[in-house]
Amino acid sequence: MMNIRTLQADDAERLLAFELENRVWFEQHVEARGDAFYTPDGVAAHIADYLRDYAAGVMHPCVLIDDDGAVIGRANLRRIDKATGSGEVGYRIAHSHARKGLASGALEHLQQLARERYGLRMLNAWIAEENLGSRRVMEKCHFSRAALTPSVSVTVNGVRRDSHLYQCHL
């Protein structure tokens, strides 16, 4: 079972455990974070930054929590722009909980927040070409690849990868 809720300052210890446990898994798919992030102070500062953006109305950070209270995923609605009616979504699911529908559930939650709380009409997500799992999640949740948008290159573990824009009209 999973509960999804807004990130809180007292999530620091649980979030650090989640990030440390899944660091190698995440770094196979996304740019690595610096070592300073993976400390109690680093995660506390990260949470403080996210909660500051949440208070400003430009981000809505969420955590996925299991029945034991452990963080098993993250999902963020960010770059909220009410003037254009758009935002960007992203998520991370623990390796041990992959392929259980949590990413789809988290994305659906973000879509609902975007529509009902923020009045957004368009969501964007950048997905690496070789990330088949995330591409399937996006398509399941009614995102499609934006054909006329150029790819963006990122370096993951020294390898240059192309990411493509996926969009969902709400």
N, C-alpha and C positions, 0 to 999 in steps of 0.2 A: 504494500500500500504506500501511497505517496501523498504528501500534502505540499502545496506550493504557496509561498507567502512572500511578502516583502522582506528584503534583507534587513537585519537589525544589528546594532552595534555589538550586542552580546553574542553574535554568531561567530566572532573571530576565532575562537578555539576550534569549533567544528569546521569552519571554512578552511582554516590552515590544514587540518587533518585531511580534508577532502583534496585540497590542492597538492599536498605532498604525496598522498597515496596515488594520485592520478597524473603526476607531473610528466612522467615518461610517455604515457598514453597521449596526453594533450599535445606534447611537443612533437609528436609524429604528425600532427594535423595543423597546428597553428604556431605562430611565432612564439619563441620561448620568452618567458619573463625572466628578469634578472634575479640573481640569488637573493638580493635584499628583500624581494617580495615574500620569499618563503621563510619568514620569521614572524614571531608574534607581533612585533612592531610594524613590520611590512604589511601584514594582512590588516591590522587595525587601521593603518593609514589608508590603505586601499578602500576599506569599508567606509571610513570617514569621507573620502573623496566621493564615493558613490552616493552616500546619504546626503551630501551637500548638493550634488546634482539632482537628486530626487526632490529635495526641498525646493530647488529652483524650478522644478517642473520640466527638466530636460532629459530625465532618465527615470526609469522604474526598474530597480534591481530586485530580482527574486531569487530565492533558494528553494530547492526541492528537498524535502525532509522525509526520512523514512519513519516507520513506527517507533524506532528506538531514539529518534531525535537527531540522527546523524544526517549531515548534508550529503546528498547523493547526486546533486546536480545544481546548475545555475541557469538562469534565463534572464536576459536583460532586454528591455525596451529602451533604446537610447536614441540620441539625436532627435528627440521629440521636437517637432516644429509645427506648432499649431497654425502658423501663418500659411504654410504650404500643405498642411494636413498630412504630413508624412513622419515616419520614424524608421528606425533600423532595429532589427532583432538579432539576437545571438544566444547561443546556449552551449553548455558543457554538461555532459552526462558521465557519471563515473563508469569506468571500464567494466566494472562488475555488474552494472545495471544497463549496459548497452543492449539494444535489440529487445527491449521490453515495452516499448511504446511510450517511454517517459519523455523523449524529445518531442514527439507529436503532441503529447499532453501539455508540455510546457509551451510549445509554440501556439497551440490553441488558446491557452491562458493569456499569452501576450497579445494575441489577436483580439480577444475579448476586452482586455484592458485598453488597447489602442482605440477600439471603437467606442466603448461605453464611458471610459473615464477621461480620455483625451480627445475624443472626437476626430480621430485620424481617419484618412481615407486610403492611404497607401503605406505599405510596409516594404522595406528593402532588407536584403540579406546578401552578404558576399560569401560564396561557397567555392572552395577549391575544386578544380576540375576532377581530381582523382578521389574526392570525398563522396563516394557513391551513397553512403548511408545518409548523409545530410541532404544530398540531392533528392533521395527518395522521400525523406521527411518533408522537405519543402514542397514537393509535388503533391504529396498526400494532403497537405494543408493549403492547397490551392495557390501556391507560388509558381511562377513560371520564369524561365530565363529571359532576361531582357535582351532581345536580339540585337539592337543597335548600340548597345553600351559596350565600350571596349573593356577587355579584361584588365585586372590589376595584378601586378606581380608582387609576391611577397617571398621572403626567404625563410624557409623552415629547415633547421638543422643543416644550413649550408646549401640547400637545394632550392633553386628558384621555382616557384609554383604560381600558376595563373589561377586567379579567383574570378568568378563571374557573378554579375548582379542578378539576383532573383527578386521578383516583385509580386506582391499580392494586393489586389484592389479589394478594400473592405466594403 
